Amino acid sequence: MNLFGKYFKTSLLFISFALILSFAAYFFPLFNKVAFFVVLGLTLVLSLEKLEYGIYILLAELFIGSKGYLFYFDAGGISVSLRIALFLVVMAVWIYSRLKTKNLKFKLDRWYWILFVFIGWGLVWGLVRGNSFQNLFFDFNGWLYFAVIFPLVDVIKSREQVENVLQIFTAAITVIVIKTFFLLYIFSHNLEIAMYPLYHWLRQFLIGEITLMSSGFYRIFFQSQIYVLIGFFILAAFLIWQKNKDKKIITRYALLATGCLSSILISFSRSFWVGLAFGIFILLIFLIVDKFSFKKIIKIGLYGLAILIISGATILIAVKFPYPTPGKISWGSMLEERLADLNEAAVRSRWDLLPPLGREIVKHPVLGSGFGTTVTYKSSDPRAVQVNPGGIFTTYAFEWGYLDIMLKIGLAGLVVYLLLIAKIWRLGWFWGHSGEWLHLGLLLGLAALLVTNFFSPYLNHPLGISYIMLCGVIFSQFKK
C-alpha cells in the first residue's frame, strides 16, 4: 500500500491550489461565489463521468476543509458551505445512477440501519418538541453525512481505490502540516502585513483559529487537525509493522510522522493531546498482543522519543528563526499554561456546562430530547461573556461529545452507535492482527478519535463520521 503515489502528487497540487484560491476569495467576495460554483460544476461533470471522482473530491474537502466553508455561497441570509453543496451533488448523482440502472436494492450492515432509525427519531422528536428549526437543522446537518455510506460502499470496491483515498488523505495532512508551520512562522515573527488577512481569512471561512497565549506562543488550531492525529498513527503503524526496509520510503514516512506530531503539538489542543496519549497506550497494547519482545518495544519507544525531540526542535527553529526578528516567548510557562491551568476559560466553560447539561439529559435519558435541544448555562468563555453580559449562554452544540449524542438521541442511540463502531473495530482487528499494518494504523487512529470525542465533538460531525465510515469500507475490502 503506497501512500505517496500519483494521487498523492495530484491531490497535493490541487488541495494547495484550493487553499490559495480560498485566501484570494477573502479579498474578492465575488471570486468566492465564482469559485464555489466552478468547484461544484467540475464535481458534477466528473461525478457523471465516474462517481468515483466525485467521492474523491468530497473526501479531499473533508480532509482539509475543517467546517466546510473553504468556499461558500450566501443565499437568503444563510451561508451554504462547499461541503453541503458537494454532498448534495454527489448524493444526487448516486441516486440518479441507481435509478438509471433500476437497482434500488442496497446491502448494508444492520447497525447502520438501526442507527439511522435513531437519527430519524432525533429529527422527528426535535420537531415534535418544538425545537427551533434553525437549531434543529444545523444540529442534524452533521449527521446527514452518514448518507455518504451509500455511494462509498457502491464506489470503493477495490484495494486500488482504497489506496487512492489514502493518497488523497496523505496529501491533505501534508498540506495541513505545511500550513501549520507557515502560520506559526508568520505569527511568531509578527509579520503584520500578512497576519491580519490570514487571521481574518481563517476566521471568516471557519478554517481554524490562531490564539496568542500569555506565554507569547501562537496556538495554531484547525478542526481538520484530527486527521493529522489519525495520520500520525497510520504512519507509525507503517514504520513499525511494514516489512519494507527501503531507507528512502522509511525516511519519507518518518518525516511526515514528525510533521504530524509537530502540528498536534502546535495546536495546543488538550483534546488532541489526550487522544494522542491514548493512541500511544493502545499502540503499546498492540505491541504486547503481537508478542513484540521487551527489547523491541524499548527500541520503538526510543524511536518515538526521537521523533518527539525532532518535532520539538523543528517547532523551536520555526519560532526562533532569526529573520525577521522573532517575538519573545516564555518557554517555561508555555506548557504549564496549557497543562496545569485548569481554571483557563475554555476548561471552566466545559465544567460550567456539565451540571445543566446533565439535568437536561435525565429528562429523556433513553431516547433523548431530539436535535436542536438547547441548554442554558453561565459560561466563563470570554467570547460568550462579550456577546452576553453575565455570560448566560444558550446553545445546542456542546464540547462534551458523548453527552451531546446522549442528549439528542439518548443512551439507546449512543449504545447503537458504539456497537456499530465496535463491529468495525472487530473487523479491522481481525485483519490487523493478521499482519495488515494499515488496519492497525486505522484502528489506532480510531482509538484516538474516540477519546478525543470526550472533550471535542467529532462523532456527530462530518469529520468523525466520515472516518468511521471509511474504516468500515476499507476493512470490508479485505473481507472479500
Buried (B, 14 or more C-beta within 10 A) or exposed (E): BEBBBEBBEBBBEBBBEBBEBBBEBBEEEEBBBBBBEEBBEBBBEBBBEEBBBBBBBBBBBBBBBBBBBBBBBEEEEEEBBBBBBBBEBBBEBBEEBBEEEEEEEEEEBEBBEBBBEBBEBBBEBBBEBEBBEEBBBBBBBBBBBBBBBBBBBBBBBEBEBBBBBBBBBBBBBBBBBBBBBBBBBBBBBEEEEBBEEBBEBBEEBBBBBBEEBEBBBBBBBBBBBBBBBBBBBBBBBBBBBBEEEEEEBBEBBBBBBBBBBBBBBBBBBBBBBBBBEBBBEBBBEBBEEEEBEEEEBEEBEEBBEEBBEBBEEBBEEBBEEEEEEBBEBEEEBBEEBBEEEEEBBBBBBBEBBEEEBBEBBEEBEEBBBBBBBBBEBBBBBEEBBEEEEEBEBEBBBBBBBBBBBBBBBBBBBBEBBBEBBEBBBEBBBBBBBEEBBBBBBBBBBBBBBBBBBBBBBBBBBBBBBBBBBBBBBBBBBBEE
